[in-house]
Amino acid sequence: MRAPRYGVGVRNRLDAIYLLRSKKYSCPRCKKQSIKRVSSGIWKCKRCGLEIADNAYSLTVKSLR
């Protein structure tokens, strides 16, 4: 999302959010890098099928409670 408008700081923060949103996270159940974002706040492991509700743009769950 590179547009000629707005400041460089805003564009850098937006790029950082897009990177967090699209990267894979490790699953607390099967310990593989297979959790991806399904929608805002919904995360799903493609390997074991675990669904987690957490932050909108990054996953912070370290272990199952």
Secondary structure as UniProt FT lines:
FT   HELIX           8..22
FT   STRAND          25..26
FT   TURN            28..30
FT   STRAND          33..39
FT   TURN            40..41
FT   STRAND          42..45
FT   TURN            46..48
FT   STRAND          51..53
//
